[in-house]
Amino acid sequence: MAKRKKPTRSKLVKKLDILFSQFVRVSSADKNGYCTCVTCGKKGHWKDGSIQAGHFMSRKHYSTRWDIRNVKPQCVGCNMFKSGEQYKYSIYLGSELSNELYLQSNKIVKFSNDDLQEMIDRYSIELKRLV
């Protein structure tokens, strides 16, 4: 019997990013599946690609990358073409949370592959519950 290869770290991160993005959008959607961009108010269905999971503090900061407080629905225009509209995003979050996320984002965090897999498992269960 061949031994099954463990997924690489990059594959785990990619899978978690996809699941987490879906979770953010689905959990923020109304009963018809529509989300509202936190920075401009535009509405879009969580599935159609017009709404993304926008990060207040960049995804490069692993300490806040999968922190639900740091990630909210944003339209493609605000998230991609307007670089996340960080100032408007901070107004939406409020100064206390914005400051807390900023400080948290500067902390160095190294998630193990097991940590990543645990988050994948948790968000898979949560998504199934919501969809």
Secondary structure, DSSP 8 states (H G I E B T S, - for coil): --------HHHHHHHHHHHHHHHHHHHH--TTSEEE-TTT--EEETTSSSEEEEESS-TT-HHHHT-GGGEEEEEHIIIIITTT-HHHHHHHH-HHHHHHHHHHHTS-----HHHHHHHHHHHHHHHHHH-
